[in-house]
């Protein structure tokens, strides 16, 4: 059996309108702010459920973006050995994946293809789901950013802000 084949599981997290309303717009706003600073233009803000959250363009090439907020990420340094991304994102048609910290001051970003090609692990969650599958994305696959005085800086060596990387 391939690592990517994950049979249906017994207890899935059901959709929560309250959690969606609390986190979705915040994560989208932060993702757009970061990408705009990196010289992308937002060309379509309409969410396509299951596919992407919004679309940006750079040098006339469109990119679909998927964002989510990670409430357990509180400080600048990501506190886990990998990024867990819900297996339900397997239907995503996004090109760029962005994970936002609880405060919105820290961001991790990678190609969505990296997420979809990562190993799948199962875990019980604090929201009560049992044996829920997640893509287990290595931290080394992510680019990290910190917001200081309204400007995003890419961080290297996990703690030293550098000048904004505008070439990406």
C-alpha angles and dihedrals in degrees: 000000000000120000088241096057106092116175118220113282131221104237119038126177108256120225113274116202089194093057092042092052092046098050113018102073093040092053092046092050092050093046091051091048092053095045093045089055087052088058098260118136121219105235102168126022095181113117117228102204111233092009111059145323100232142338129244132183134213123182088354092301116122122224126190114220132207119194136183137172121236108205095189089062103087109149132048095261110071105244100213136070091238142007113257111211120185114259088227085078087073088099093055117128091191123130096201128044121200126186117194127203122238092260093044091233095106130054137183119200137184140149111286087232088067090056094047092048095048122107117269121236131180127226143160112248137215087245090067101259117140125218092350116176122238135177106246103218115190116237088229089067092059133085112216128212135186126201115227122172091342094308126107116227124190111234125219128190086023097276116040116087114218134189115295113277102229096165094078 
